[in-house]
Amino acid sequence: MTRAPAKRIERIEARLQPEKKARIQRAADIEGLSLSDFVVSKASAAAEDVIRAHEVMELNEHDSRLFVEALLNPPEPNENLRAAFRDYKEYFGK
């Protein structure tokens, strides 16, 4: 029977003013979590929010319709796009 390798645990440290630590500890106590678990859970949730905001684009109904229309009926390439394509082919030799 083989054992799965143990997951490595990393450490993070932070220095903060006593009143900030007390406020965070109070919030952790309210949620019934240790200070470490509270900080990790909130930092992880905040990290997911930041990543999602960076990676996901949300469009309103009007912009969604414009986007789909552009995909279904793309405009003809203009001179700038044709020039960029020529430069690409010249640079990459394709």
PDB file of N, CA, C and O in Angstrom:
ATOM      1  N   MET A   1       0.847  -1.186   0.000  1.00  0.00           N
ATOM      2  CA  MET A   1       0.000   0.000   0.000  1.00  0.00           C
ATOM      3  C   MET A   1       0.889   1.244   0.000  1.00  0.00           C
ATOM      4  O   MET A   1       1.704   1.427   0.904  1.00  0.00           O
ATOM      5  N   THR A   2       0.734   2.086  -1.000  1.00  0.00           N
ATOM      6  CA  THR A   2       1.542   3.306  -1.083  1.00  0.00           C
ATOM      7  C   THR A   2       0.820   4.475  -0.455  1.00  0.00           C
ATOM      8  O   THR A   2      -0.398   4.619  -0.566  1.00  0.00           O
ATOM      9  N   ARG A   3       1.592   5.293   0.197  1.00  0.00           N
ATOM     10  CA  ARG A   3       1.029   6.476   0.834  1.00  0.00           C
ATOM     11  C   ARG A   3       1.177   7.673  -0.087  1.00  0.00           C
ATOM     12  O   ARG A   3       2.183   7.827  -0.780  1.00  0.00           O
ATOM     13  N   ALA A   4       0.178   8.499  -0.080  1.00  0.00           N
ATOM     14  CA  ALA A   4       0.257   9.737  -0.853  1.00  0.00           C
ATOM     15  C   ALA A   4       1.282  10.649  -0.191  1.00  0.00           C
ATOM     16  O   ALA A   4       1.355  10.727   1.035  1.00  0.00           O
ATOM     17  N   PRO A   5       2.074  11.337  -1.011  1.00  0.00           N
ATOM     18  CA  PRO A   5       3.063  12.242  -0.410  1.00  0.00           C
ATOM     19  C   PRO A   5       2.375  13.350   0.384  1.00  0.00           C
ATOM     20  O   PRO A   5       1.333  13.871  -0.013  1.00  0.00           O
ATOM     21  N   ALA A   6       2.984  13.691   1.507  1.00  0.00           N
ATOM     22  CA  ALA A   6       2.428  14.744   2.358  1.00  0.00           C
ATOM     23  C   ALA A   6       2.505  16.087   1.642  1.00  0.00           C
ATOM     24  O   ALA A   6       3.499  16.396   0.985  1.00  0.00           O
ATOM     25  N   LYS A   7       1.462  16.867   1.774  1.00  0.00           N
ATOM     26  CA  LYS A   7       1.465  18.190   1.163  1.00  0.00           C
ATOM     27  C   LYS A   7       2.350  19.114   1.975  1.00  0.00           C
ATOM     28  O   LYS A   7       2.326  19.115   3.206  1.00  0.00           O
ATOM     29  N   ARG A   8       3.123  19.890   1.258  1.00  0.00           N
ATOM     30  CA  ARG A   8       4.020  20.817   1.923  1.00  0.00           C
ATOM     31  C   ARG A   8       3.230  22.001   2.449  1.00  0.00           C
ATOM     32  O   ARG A   8       2.374  22.541   1.748  1.00  0.00           O
ATOM     33  N   ILE A   9       3.503  22.394   3.646  1.00  0.00           N
ATOM     34  CA  ILE A   9       2.842  23.548   4.263  1.00  0.00           C
ATOM     35  C   ILE A   9       3.822  24.711   4.241  1.00  0.00           C
ATOM     36  O   ILE A   9       4.953  24.596   4.711  1.00  0.00           O
ATOM     37  N   GLU A  10       3.377  25.826   3.691  1.00  0.00           N
ATOM     38  CA  GLU A  10       4.206  27.029   3.630  1.00  0.00           C
ATOM     39  C   GLU A  10       3.822  27.973   4.768  1.00  0.00           C
ATOM     40  O   GLU A  10       2.719  27.895   5.310  1.00  0.00           O
ATOM     41  N   ARG A  11       4.723  28.838   5.111  1.00  0.00           N
ATOM     42  CA  ARG A  11       4.491  29.783   6.194  1.00  0.00           C
ATOM     43  C   ARG A  11       4.439  31.194   5.621  1.00  0.00           C
ATOM     44  O   ARG A  11       5.140  31.510   4.660  1.00  0.00           O
ATOM     45  N   ILE A  12       3.614  32.027   6.213  1.00  0.00           N
ATOM     46  CA  ILE A  12       3.553  33.443   5.856  1.00  0.00           C
ATOM     47  C   ILE A  12       3.560  34.232   7.160  1.00  0.00           C
ATOM     48  O   ILE A  12       2.953  33.819   8.148  1.00  0.00           O
ATOM     49  N   GLU A  13       4.242  35.354   7.156  1.00  0.00           N
ATOM     50  CA  GLU A  13       4.315  36.168   8.363  1.00  0.00           C
ATOM     51  C   GLU A  13       3.872  37.588   8.044  1.00  0.00           C
ATOM     52  O   GLU A  13       4.013  38.061   6.916  1.00  0.00           O
ATOM     53  N   ALA A  14       3.344  38.245   9.036  1.00  0.00           N
ATOM     54  CA  ALA A  14       2.945  39.641   8.876  1.00  0.00           C
ATOM     55  C   ALA A  14       3.149  40.360  10.199  1.00  0.00           C
ATOM     56  O   ALA A  14       2.907  39.806  11.272  1.00  0.00           O
ATOM     57  N   ARG A  15       3.585  41.570  10.104  1.00  0.00           N
ATOM     58  CA  ARG A  15       3.714  42.411  11.289  1.00  0.00           C
ATOM     59  C   ARG A  15       2.615  43.461  11.209  1.00  0.00           C
ATOM     60  O   ARG A  15       2.415  44.099  10.175  1.00  0.00           O
ATOM     61  N   LEU A  16       1.911  43.624  12.315  1.00  0.00           N
ATOM     62  CA  LEU A  16       0.842  44.611  12.309  1.00  0.00           C
ATOM     63  C   LEU A  16       0.703  45.250  13.673  1.00  0.00           C
ATOM     64  O   LEU A  16       1.191  44.735  14.679  1.00  0.00           O
ATOM     65  N   GLN A  17       0.034  46.372  13.682  1.00  0.00           N
ATOM     66  CA  GLN A  17      -0.166  47.111  14.915  1.00  0.00           C
ATOM     67  C   GLN A  17      -1.095  46.319  15.831  1.00  0.00           C
ATOM     68  O   GLN A  17      -1.985  45.612  15.358  1.00  0.00           O
ATOM     69  N   PRO A  18      -0.885  46.439  17.146  1.00  0.00           N
ATOM     70  CA  PRO A  18      -1.684  45.664  18.106  1.00  0.00           C
ATOM     71  C   PRO A  18      -3.192  45.839  17.939  1.00  0.00           C
ATOM     72  O   PRO A  18      -3.945  44.876  18.081  1.00  0.00           O
ATOM     73  N   GLU A  19      -3.639  47.065  17.637  1.00  0.00           N
ATOM     74  CA  GLU A  19      -5.090  47.259  17.495  1.00  0.00           C
ATOM     75  C   GLU A  19      -5.641  46.551  16.256  1.00  0.00           C
ATOM     76  O   GLU A  19      -6.783  46.092  16.262  1.00  0.00           O
ATOM     77  N   LYS A  20      -4.840  46.460  15.200  1.00  0.00           N
ATOM     78  CA  LYS A  20      -5.282  45.717  14.015  1.00  0.00           C
ATOM     79  C   LYS A  20      -5.342  44.226  14.314  1.00  0.00           C
ATOM     80  O   LYS A  20      -6.282  43.541  13.911  1.00  0.00           O
ATOM     81  N   LYS A  21      -4.331  43.726  15.023  1.00  0.00           N
ATOM     82  CA  LYS A  21      -4.340  42.304  15.391  1.00  0.00           C
ATOM     83  C   LYS A  21      -5.535  41.996  16.280  1.00  0.00           C
ATOM     84  O   LYS A  21      -6.184  40.964  16.113  1.00  0.00           O
ATOM     85  N   ALA A  22      -5.827  42.879  17.216  1.00  0.00           N
ATOM     86  CA  ALA A  22      -6.966  42.668  18.120  1.00  0.00           C
ATOM     87  C   ALA A  22      -8.281  42.644  17.344  1.00  0.00           C
ATOM     88  O   ALA A  22      -9.162  41.836  17.637  1.00  0.00           O
ATOM     89  N   ARG A  23      -8.416  43.533  16.351  1.00  0.00           N
ATOM     90  CA  ARG A  23      -9.633  43.570  15.544  1.00  0.00           C
ATOM     91  C   ARG A  23      -9.781  42.287  14.724  1.00  0.00           C
ATOM     92  O   ARG A  23     -10.871  41.725  14.622  1.00  0.00           O
ATOM     93  N   ILE A  24      -8.664  41.832  14.141  1.00  0.00           N
ATOM     94  CA  ILE A  24      -8.706  40.592  13.355  1.00  0.00           C
ATOM     95  C   ILE A  24      -8.996  39.405  14.266  1.00  0.00           C
ATOM     96  O   ILE A  24      -9.764  38.515  13.899  1.00  0.00           O
ATOM     97  N   GLN A  25      -8.389  39.386  15.447  1.00  0.00           N
ATOM     98  CA  GLN A  25      -8.642  38.299  16.393  1.00  0.00           C
ATOM     99  C   GLN A  25     -10.099  38.281  16.822  1.00  0.00           C
ATOM    100  O   GLN A  25     -10.694  37.213  16.961  1.00  0.00           O
ATOM    101  N   ARG A  26     -10.677  39.457  17.033  1.00  0.00           N
ATOM    102  CA  ARG A  26     -12.091  39.534  17.416  1.00  0.00           C
ATOM    103  C   ARG A  26     -12.976  38.955  16.320  1.00  0.00           C
ATOM    104  O   ARG A  26     -13.907  38.199  16.600  1.00  0.00           O
ATOM    105  N   ALA A  27     -12.685  39.310  15.078  1.00  0.00           N
ATOM    106  CA  ALA A  27     -13.463  38.772  13.951  1.00  0.00           C
ATOM    107  C   ALA A  27     -13.296  37.257  13.862  1.00  0.00           C
ATOM    108  O   ALA A  27     -14.265  36.538  13.619  1.00  0.00           O
ATOM    109  N   ALA A  28     -12.079  36.775  14.056  1.00  0.00           N
ATOM    110  CA  ALA A  28     -11.838  35.330  14.031  1.00  0.00           C
ATOM    111  C   ALA A  28     -12.630  34.641  15.131  1.00  0.00           C
ATOM    112  O   ALA A  28     -13.230  33.591  14.902  1.00  0.00           O
ATOM    113  N   ASP A  29     -12.634  35.226  16.326  1.00  0.00           N
ATOM    114  CA  ASP A  29     -13.399  34.672  17.445  1.00  0.00           C
ATOM    115  C   ASP A  29     -14.891  34.618  17.121  1.00  0.00           C
ATOM    116  O   ASP A  29     -15.563  33.632  17.426  1.00  0.00           O
ATOM    117  N   ILE A  30     -15.400  35.671  16.508  1.00  0.00           N
ATOM    118  CA  ILE A  30     -16.820  35.711  16.151  1.00  0.00           C
ATOM    119  C   ILE A  30     -17.165  34.574  15.200  1.00  0.00           C
ATOM    120  O   ILE A  30     -18.224  33.957  15.316  1.00  0.00           O
ATOM    121  N   GLU A  31     -16.256  34.297  14.252  1.00  0.00           N
ATOM    122  CA  GLU A  31     -16.505  33.225  13.287  1.00  0.00           C
ATOM    123  C   GLU A  31     -16.077  31.853  13.804  1.00  0.00           C
ATOM    124  O   GLU A  31     -16.237  30.848  13.112  1.00  0.00           O
ATOM    125  N   GLY A  32     -15.531  31.814  15.024  1.00  0.00           N
ATOM    126  CA  GLY A  32     -15.136  30.533  15.608  1.00  0.00           C
ATOM    127  C   GLY A  32     -13.911  29.920  14.949  1.00  0.00           C
ATOM    128  O   GLY A  32     -13.779  28.698  14.884  1.00  0.00           O
ATOM    129  N   LEU A  33     -13.022  30.767  14.463  1.00  0.00           N
ATOM    130  CA  LEU A  33     -11.808  30.299  13.797  1.00  0.00           C
ATOM    131  C   LEU A  33     -10.582  30.760  14.556  1.00  0.00           C
ATOM    132  O   LEU A  33     -10.615  31.742  15.297  1.00  0.00           O
ATOM    133  N   SER A  34      -9.500  30.027  14.355  1.00  0.00           N
ATOM    134  CA  SER A  34      -8.235  30.515  14.894  1.00  0.00           C
ATOM    135  C   SER A  34      -7.823  31.738  14.092  1.00  0.00           C
ATOM    136  O   SER A  34      -8.311  31.963  12.984  1.00  0.00           O
ATOM    137  N   LEU A  35      -6.932  32.511  14.653  1.00  0.00           N
ATOM    138  CA  LEU A  35      -6.448  33.696  13.950  1.00  0.00           C
ATOM    139  C   LEU A  35      -5.849  33.297  12.598  1.00  0.00           C
ATOM    140  O   LEU A  35      -6.142  33.922  11.578  1.00  0.00           O
ATOM    141  N   SER A  36      -5.023  32.269  12.592  1.00  0.00           N
ATOM    142  CA  SER A  36      -4.390  31.808  11.342  1.00  0.00           C
ATOM    143  C   SER A  36      -5.426  31.364  10.322  1.00  0.00           C
ATOM    144  O   SER A  36      -5.358  31.761   9.159  1.00  0.00           O
ATOM    145  N   ASP A  37      -6.396  30.533  10.749  1.00  0.00           N
ATOM    146  CA  ASP A  37      -7.414  30.057   9.817  1.00  0.00           C
ATOM    147  C   ASP A  37      -8.243  31.212   9.261  1.00  0.00           C
ATOM    148  O   ASP A  37      -8.588  31.223   8.079  1.00  0.00           O
ATOM    149  N   PHE A  38      -8.558  32.177  10.112  1.00  0.00           N
ATOM    150  CA  PHE A  38      -9.333  33.337   9.666  1.00  0.00           C
ATOM    151  C   PHE A  38      -8.562  34.129   8.615  1.00  0.00           C
ATOM    152  O   PHE A  38      -9.102  34.459   7.559  1.00  0.00           O
ATOM    153  N   VAL A  39      -7.301  34.433   8.907  1.00  0.00           N
ATOM    154  CA  VAL A  39      -6.487  35.225   7.984  1.00  0.00           C
ATOM    155  C   VAL A  39      -6.315  34.495   6.655  1.00  0.00           C
ATOM    156  O   VAL A  39      -6.442  35.101   5.591  1.00  0.00           O
ATOM    157  N   VAL A  40      -6.030  33.204   6.715  1.00  0.00           N
ATOM    158  CA  VAL A  40      -5.828  32.434   5.488  1.00  0.00           C
ATOM    159  C   VAL A  40      -7.117  32.376   4.668  1.00  0.00           C
ATOM    160  O   VAL A  40      -7.080  32.552   3.450  1.00  0.00           O
ATOM    161  N   SER A  41      -8.254  32.130   5.323  1.00  0.00           N
ATOM    162  CA  SER A  41      -9.510  32.023   4.574  1.00  0.00           C
ATOM    163  C   SER A  41      -9.881  33.359   3.930  1.00  0.00           C
ATOM    164  O   SER A  41     -10.318  33.388   2.779  1.00  0.00           O
ATOM    165  N   LYS A  42      -9.715  34.453   4.655  1.00  0.00           N
ATOM    166  CA  LYS A  42     -10.067  35.764   4.099  1.00  0.00           C
ATOM    167  C   LYS A  42      -9.087  36.191   3.015  1.00  0.00           C
ATOM    168  O   LYS A  42      -9.499  36.765   2.007  1.00  0.00           O
ATOM    169  N   ALA A  43      -7.797  35.922   3.202  1.00  0.00           N
ATOM    170  CA  ALA A  43      -6.806  36.267   2.177  1.00  0.00           C
ATOM    171  C   ALA A  43      -7.027  35.431   0.922  1.00  0.00           C
ATOM    172  O   ALA A  43      -6.897  35.933  -0.195  1.00  0.00           O
ATOM    173  N   SER A  44      -7.357  34.165   1.104  1.00  0.00           N
ATOM    174  CA  SER A  44      -7.609  33.292  -0.047  1.00  0.00           C
ATOM    175  C   SER A  44      -8.836  33.752  -0.822  1.00  0.00           C
ATOM    176  O   SER A  44      -8.812  33.782  -2.052  1.00  0.00           O
ATOM    177  N   ALA A  45      -9.901  34.109  -0.123  1.00  0.00           N
ATOM    178  CA  ALA A  45     -11.117  34.613  -0.786  1.00  0.00           C
ATOM    179  C   ALA A  45     -10.817  35.917  -1.522  1.00  0.00           C
ATOM    180  O   ALA A  45     -11.279  36.114  -2.646  1.00  0.00           O
ATOM    181  N   ALA A  46     -10.053  36.800  -0.904  1.00  0.00           N
ATOM    182  CA  ALA A  46      -9.702  38.065  -1.550  1.00  0.00           C
ATOM    183  C   ALA A  46      -8.837  37.813  -2.789  1.00  0.00           C
ATOM    184  O   ALA A  46      -8.994  38.487  -3.806  1.00  0.00           O
ATOM    185  N   ALA A  47      -7.929  36.845  -2.700  1.00  0.00           N
ATOM    186  CA  ALA A  47      -7.084  36.509  -3.844  1.00  0.00           C
ATOM    187  C   ALA A  47      -7.930  35.984  -4.999  1.00  0.00           C
ATOM    188  O   ALA A  47      -7.690  36.344  -6.152  1.00  0.00           O
ATOM    189  N   GLU A  48      -8.912  35.143  -4.708  1.00  0.00           N
ATOM    190  CA  GLU A  48      -9.805  34.639  -5.756  1.00  0.00           C
ATOM    191  C   GLU A  48     -10.574  35.779  -6.409  1.00  0.00           C
ATOM    192  O   GLU A  48     -10.743  35.790  -7.629  1.00  0.00           O
ATOM    193  N   ASP A  49     -11.042  36.737  -5.616  1.00  0.00           N
ATOM    194  CA  ASP A  49     -11.769  37.889  -6.164  1.00  0.00           C
ATOM    195  C   ASP A  49     -10.882  38.709  -7.103  1.00  0.00           C
ATOM    196  O   ASP A  49     -11.320  39.115  -8.180  1.00  0.00           O
ATOM    197  N   VAL A  50      -9.641  38.947  -6.693  1.00  0.00           N
ATOM    198  CA  VAL A  50      -8.715  39.735  -7.513  1.00  0.00           C
ATOM    199  C   VAL A  50      -8.421  39.008  -8.817  1.00  0.00           C
ATOM    200  O   VAL A  50      -8.428  39.618  -9.886  1.00  0.00           O
ATOM    201  N   ILE A  51      -8.162  37.705  -8.733  1.00  0.00           N
ATOM    202  CA  ILE A  51      -7.863  36.919  -9.930  1.00  0.00           C
ATOM    203  C   ILE A  51      -9.069  36.899 -10.857  1.00  0.00           C
ATOM    204  O   ILE A  51      -8.924  37.092 -12.064  1.00  0.00           O
ATOM    205  N   ARG A  52     -10.248  36.669 -10.312  1.00  0.00           N
ATOM    206  CA  ARG A  52     -11.471  36.632 -11.121  1.00  0.00           C
ATOM    207  C   ARG A  52     -11.697  37.983 -11.813  1.00  0.00           C
ATOM    208  O   ARG A  52     -12.059  38.023 -12.989  1.00  0.00           O
ATOM    209  N   ALA A  53     -11.488  39.076 -11.092  1.00  0.00           N
ATOM    210  CA  ALA A  53     -11.668  40.404 -11.682  1.00  0.00           C
ATOM    211  C   ALA A  53     -10.677  40.646 -12.808  1.00  0.00           C
ATOM    212  O   ALA A  53     -10.972  41.373 -13.756  1.00  0.00           O
ATOM    213  N   HIS A  54      -9.509  40.040 -12.702  1.00  0.00           N
ATOM    214  CA  HIS A  54      -8.488  40.211 -13.726  1.00  0.00           C
ATOM    215  C   HIS A  54      -8.733  39.318 -14.935  1.00  0.00           C
ATOM    216  O   HIS A  54      -8.437  39.708 -16.064  1.00  0.00           O
ATOM    217  N   GLU A  55      -9.269  38.125 -14.709  1.00  0.00           N
ATOM    218  CA  GLU A  55      -9.397  37.135 -15.774  1.00  0.00           C
ATOM    219  C   GLU A  55     -10.773  37.077 -16.426  1.00  0.00           C
ATOM    220  O   GLU A  55     -10.899  36.580 -17.545  1.00  0.00           O
ATOM    221  N   VAL A  56     -11.791  37.567 -15.761  1.00  0.00           N
ATOM    222  CA  VAL A  56     -13.151  37.439 -16.273  1.00  0.00           C
ATOM    223  C   VAL A  56     -13.674  38.806 -16.683  1.00  0.00           C
ATOM    224  O   VAL A  56     -13.576  39.781 -15.939  1.00  0.00           O
ATOM    225  N   MET A  57     -14.230  38.849 -17.882  1.00  0.00           N
ATOM    226  CA  MET A  57     -14.826  40.087 -18.355  1.00  0.00           C
ATOM    227  C   MET A  57     -16.340  39.888 -18.387  1.00  0.00           C
ATOM    228  O   MET A  57     -16.836  38.960 -19.027  1.00  0.00           O
ATOM    229  N   GLU A  58     -17.052  40.740 -17.713  1.00  0.00           N
ATOM    230  CA  GLU A  58     -18.503  40.670 -17.720  1.00  0.00           C
ATOM    231  C   GLU A  58     -19.042  41.796 -18.588  1.00  0.00           C
ATOM    232  O   GLU A  58     -18.656  42.956 -18.444  1.00  0.00           O
ATOM    233  N   LEU A  59     -19.936  41.431 -19.484  1.00  0.00           N
ATOM    234  CA  LEU A  59     -20.522  42.409 -20.395  1.00  0.00           C
ATOM    235  C   LEU A  59     -21.994  42.609 -20.073  1.00  0.00           C
ATOM    236  O   LEU A  59     -22.696  41.679 -19.678  1.00  0.00           O
ATOM    237  N   ASN A  60     -22.440  43.837 -20.249  1.00  0.00           N
ATOM    238  CA  ASN A  60     -23.873  44.059 -20.112  1.00  0.00           C
ATOM    239  C   ASN A  60     -24.554  43.529 -21.375  1.00  0.00           C
ATOM    240  O   ASN A  60     -23.877  43.093 -22.306  1.00  0.00           O
ATOM    241  N   GLU A  61     -25.877  43.565 -21.412  1.00  0.00           N
ATOM    242  CA  GLU A  61     -26.608  42.977 -22.532  1.00  0.00           C
ATOM    243  C   GLU A  61     -26.233  43.628 -23.863  1.00  0.00           C
ATOM    244  O   GLU A  61     -26.040  42.934 -24.862  1.00  0.00           O
ATOM    245  N   HIS A  62     -26.131  44.935 -23.879  1.00  0.00           N
ATOM    246  CA  HIS A  62     -25.794  45.652 -25.118  1.00  0.00           C
ATOM    247  C   HIS A  62     -24.419  45.240 -25.633  1.00  0.00           C
ATOM    248  O   HIS A  62     -24.263  44.930 -26.814  1.00  0.00           O
ATOM    249  N   ASP A  63     -23.426  45.238 -24.752  1.00  0.00           N
ATOM    250  CA  ASP A  63     -22.070  44.870 -25.162  1.00  0.00           C
ATOM    251  C   ASP A  63     -21.982  43.399 -25.556  1.00  0.00           C
ATOM    252  O   ASP A  63     -21.219  43.045 -26.455  1.00  0.00           O
ATOM    253  N   SER A  64     -22.753  42.543 -24.895  1.00  0.00           N
ATOM    254  CA  SER A  64     -22.779  41.125 -25.261  1.00  0.00           C
ATOM    255  C   SER A  64     -23.289  40.962 -26.683  1.00  0.00           C
ATOM    256  O   SER A  64     -22.735  40.186 -27.461  1.00  0.00           O
ATOM    257  N   ARG A  65     -24.340  41.689 -27.020  1.00  0.00           N
ATOM    258  CA  ARG A  65     -24.899  41.608 -28.382  1.00  0.00           C
ATOM    259  C   ARG A  65     -23.889  42.116 -29.420  1.00  0.00           C
ATOM    260  O   ARG A  65     -23.738  41.517 -30.485  1.00  0.00           O
ATOM    261  N   LEU A  66     -23.204  43.214 -29.112  1.00  0.00           N
ATOM    262  CA  LEU A  66     -22.189  43.731 -30.026  1.00  0.00           C
ATOM    263  C   LEU A  66     -21.062  42.726 -30.226  1.00  0.00           C
ATOM    264  O   LEU A  66     -20.589  42.532 -31.346  1.00  0.00           O
ATOM    265  N   PHE A  67     -20.637  42.091 -29.148  1.00  0.00           N
ATOM    266  CA  PHE A  67     -19.557  41.113 -29.219  1.00  0.00           C
ATOM    267  C   PHE A  67     -19.960  39.922 -30.092  1.00  0.00           C
ATOM    268  O   PHE A  67     -19.204  39.512 -30.972  1.00  0.00           O
ATOM    269  N   VAL A  68     -21.142  39.373 -29.851  1.00  0.00           N
ATOM    270  CA  VAL A  68     -21.616  38.226 -30.633  1.00  0.00           C
ATOM    271  C   VAL A  68     -21.782  38.626 -32.097  1.00  0.00           C
ATOM    272  O   VAL A  68     -21.439  37.853 -32.992  1.00  0.00           O
ATOM    273  N   GLU A  69     -22.294  39.803 -32.344  1.00  0.00           N
ATOM    274  CA  GLU A  69     -22.461  40.286 -33.721  1.00  0.00           C
ATOM    275  C   GLU A  69     -21.106  40.378 -34.420  1.00  0.00           C
ATOM    276  O   GLU A  69     -20.981  39.997 -35.584  1.00  0.00           O
ATOM    277  N   ALA A  70     -20.107  40.875 -33.725  1.00  0.00           N
ATOM    278  CA  ALA A  70     -18.762  40.973 -34.312  1.00  0.00           C
ATOM    279  C   ALA A  70     -18.181  39.594 -34.596  1.00  0.00           C
ATOM    280  O   ALA A  70     -17.467  39.418 -35.582  1.00  0.00           O
ATOM    281  N   LEU A  71     -18.478  38.614 -33.744  1.00  0.00           N
ATOM    282  CA  LEU A  71     -18.008  37.247 -33.998  1.00  0.00           C
ATOM    283  C   LEU A  71     -18.714  36.626 -35.198  1.00  0.00           C
ATOM    284  O   LEU A  71     -18.089  35.967 -36.029  1.00  0.00           O
ATOM    285  N   LEU A  72     -20.014  36.845 -35.275  1.00  0.00           N
ATOM    286  CA  LEU A  72     -20.793  36.238 -36.349  1.00  0.00           C
ATOM    287  C   LEU A  72     -20.595  36.946 -37.684  1.00  0.00           C
ATOM    288  O   LEU A  72     -20.641  36.314 -38.739  1.00  0.00           O
ATOM    289  N   ASN A  73     -20.376  38.255 -37.638  1.00  0.00           N
ATOM    290  CA  ASN A  73     -20.213  39.050 -38.856  1.00  0.00           C
ATOM    291  C   ASN A  73     -19.010  39.974 -38.700  1.00  0.00           C
ATOM    292  O   ASN A  73     -19.169  41.184 -38.537  1.00  0.00           O
ATOM    293  N   PRO A  74     -17.806  39.403 -38.751  1.00  0.00           N
ATOM    294  CA  PRO A  74     -16.628  40.245 -38.525  1.00  0.00           C
ATOM    295  C   PRO A  74     -16.448  41.267 -39.642  1.00  0.00           C
ATOM    296  O   PRO A  74     -16.756  40.988 -40.801  1.00  0.00           O
ATOM    297  N   PRO A  75     -15.952  42.445 -39.293  1.00  0.00           N
ATOM    298  CA  PRO A  75     -15.709  43.450 -40.329  1.00  0.00           C
ATOM    299  C   PRO A  75     -14.506  43.038 -41.190  1.00  0.00           C
ATOM    300  O   PRO A  75     -13.676  42.233 -40.768  1.00  0.00           O
ATOM    301  N   GLU A  76     -14.429  43.591 -42.378  1.00  0.00           N
ATOM    302  CA  GLU A  76     -13.274  43.343 -43.239  1.00  0.00           C
ATOM    303  C   GLU A  76     -12.041  43.949 -42.581  1.00  0.00           C
ATOM    304  O   GLU A  76     -12.138  44.975 -41.909  1.00  0.00           O
ATOM    305  N   PRO A  77     -10.874  43.316 -42.769  1.00  0.00           N
ATOM    306  CA  PRO A  77      -9.657  43.876 -42.168  1.00  0.00           C
ATOM    307  C   PRO A  77      -9.331  45.247 -42.780  1.00  0.00           C
ATOM    308  O   PRO A  77      -9.432  45.443 -43.991  1.00  0.00           O
ATOM    309  N   ASN A  78      -8.941  46.180 -41.920  1.00  0.00           N
ATOM    310  CA  ASN A  78      -8.549  47.497 -42.416  1.00  0.00           C
ATOM    311  C   ASN A  78      -7.047  47.493 -42.720  1.00  0.00           C
ATOM    312  O   ASN A  78      -6.372  46.483 -42.522  1.00  0.00           O
ATOM    313  N   GLU A  79      -6.539  48.608 -43.192  1.00  0.00           N
ATOM    314  CA  GLU A  79      -5.122  48.666 -43.587  1.00  0.00           C
ATOM    315  C   GLU A  79      -4.191  48.427 -42.405  1.00  0.00           C
ATOM    316  O   GLU A  79      -3.149  47.793 -42.571  1.00  0.00           O
ATOM    317  N   ASN A  80      -4.536  48.912 -41.223  1.00  0.00           N
ATOM    318  CA  ASN A  80      -3.686  48.680 -40.041  1.00  0.00           C
ATOM    319  C   ASN A  80      -3.570  47.187 -39.735  1.00  0.00           C
ATOM    320  O   ASN A  80      -2.481  46.701 -39.430  1.00  0.00           O
ATOM    321  N   LEU A  81      -4.666  46.471 -39.813  1.00  0.00           N
ATOM    322  CA  LEU A  81      -4.633  45.035 -39.544  1.00  0.00           C
ATOM    323  C   LEU A  81      -3.840  44.302 -40.626  1.00  0.00           C
ATOM    324  O   LEU A  81      -3.069  43.392 -40.321  1.00  0.00           O
ATOM    325  N   ARG A  82      -4.026  44.692 -41.878  1.00  0.00           N
ATOM    326  CA  ARG A  82      -3.265  44.053 -42.963  1.00  0.00           C
ATOM    327  C   ARG A  82      -1.770  44.311 -42.785  1.00  0.00           C
ATOM    328  O   ARG A  82      -0.955  43.416 -43.009  1.00  0.00           O
ATOM    329  N   ALA A  83      -1.409  45.524 -42.385  1.00  0.00           N
ATOM    330  CA  ALA A  83       0.005  45.856 -42.160  1.00  0.00           C
ATOM    331  C   ALA A  83       0.564  45.046 -40.996  1.00  0.00           C
ATOM    332  O   ALA A  83       1.694  44.561 -41.060  1.00  0.00           O
ATOM    333  N   ALA A  84      -0.215  44.900 -39.947  1.00  0.00           N
ATOM    334  CA  ALA A  84       0.229  44.108 -38.798  1.00  0.00           C
ATOM    335  C   ALA A  84       0.440  42.660 -39.203  1.00  0.00           C
ATOM    336  O   ALA A  84       1.393  42.026 -38.749  1.00  0.00           O
ATOM    337  N   PHE A  85      -0.424  42.130 -40.041  1.00  0.00           N
ATOM    338  CA  PHE A  85      -0.293  40.755 -40.499  1.00  0.00           C
ATOM    339  C   PHE A  85       0.954  40.597 -41.366  1.00  0.00           C
ATOM    340  O   PHE A  85       1.677  39.608 -41.237  1.00  0.00           O
ATOM    341  N   ARG A  86       1.212  41.567 -42.253  1.00  0.00           N
ATOM    342  CA  ARG A  86       2.435  41.519 -43.071  1.00  0.00           C
ATOM    343  C   ARG A  86       3.673  41.555 -42.180  1.00  0.00           C
ATOM    344  O   ARG A  86       4.625  40.806 -42.404  1.00  0.00           O
ATOM    345  N   ASP A  87       3.661  42.427 -41.166  1.00  0.00           N
ATOM    346  CA  ASP A  87       4.795  42.511 -40.237  1.00  0.00           C
ATOM    347  C   ASP A  87       4.989  41.191 -39.498  1.00  0.00           C
ATOM    348  O   ASP A  87       6.117  40.738 -39.306  1.00  0.00           O
ATOM    349  N   TYR A  88       3.899  40.589 -39.091  1.00  0.00           N
ATOM    350  CA  TYR A  88       3.965  39.304 -38.387  1.00  0.00           C
ATOM    351  C   TYR A  88       4.607  38.252 -39.285  1.00  0.00           C
ATOM    352  O   TYR A  88       5.521  37.545 -38.861  1.00  0.00           O
ATOM    353  N   LYS A  89       4.129  38.149 -40.525  1.00  0.00           N
ATOM    354  CA  LYS A  89       4.659  37.149 -41.453  1.00  0.00           C
ATOM    355  C   LYS A  89       6.139  37.399 -41.724  1.00  0.00           C
ATOM    356  O   LYS A  89       6.928  36.458 -41.808  1.00  0.00           O
ATOM    357  N   GLU A  90       6.504  38.650 -41.859  1.00  0.00           N
ATOM    358  CA  GLU A  90       7.898  38.989 -42.123  1.00  0.00           C
ATOM    359  C   GLU A  90       8.788  38.642 -40.913  1.00  0.00           C
ATOM    360  O   GLU A  90       9.884  38.104 -41.070  1.00  0.00           O
ATOM    361  N   TYR A  91       8.304  38.954 -39.736  1.00  0.00           N
ATOM    362  CA  TYR A  91       9.088  38.712 -38.518  1.00  0.00           C
ATOM    363  C   TYR A  91       9.211  37.232 -38.203  1.00  0.00           C
ATOM    364  O   TYR A  91      10.290  36.755 -37.852  1.00  0.00           O
ATOM    365  N   PHE A  92       8.103  36.499 -38.328  1.00  0.00           N
ATOM    366  CA  PHE A  92       8.105  35.089 -37.967  1.00  0.00           C
ATOM    367  C   PHE A  92       8.312  34.169 -39.173  1.00  0.00           C
ATOM    368  O   PHE A  92       8.434  32.955 -39.010  1.00  0.00           O
ATOM    369  N   GLY A  93       8.352  34.730 -40.363  1.00  0.00           N
ATOM    370  CA  GLY A  93       8.632  33.945 -41.551  1.00  0.00           C
ATOM    371  C   GLY A  93       7.568  32.923 -41.900  1.00  0.00           C
ATOM    372  O   GLY A  93       7.892  31.853 -42.414  1.00  0.00           O
ATOM    373  N   LYS A  94       6.334  33.219 -41.641  1.00  0.00           N
ATOM    374  CA  LYS A  94       5.256  32.256 -41.933  1.00  0.00           C
ATOM    375  C   LYS A  94       4.363  32.767 -43.011  1.00  0.00           C
ATOM    376  O   LYS A  94       3.404  32.094 -43.389  1.00  0.00           O
TER     377      LYS A  94
END
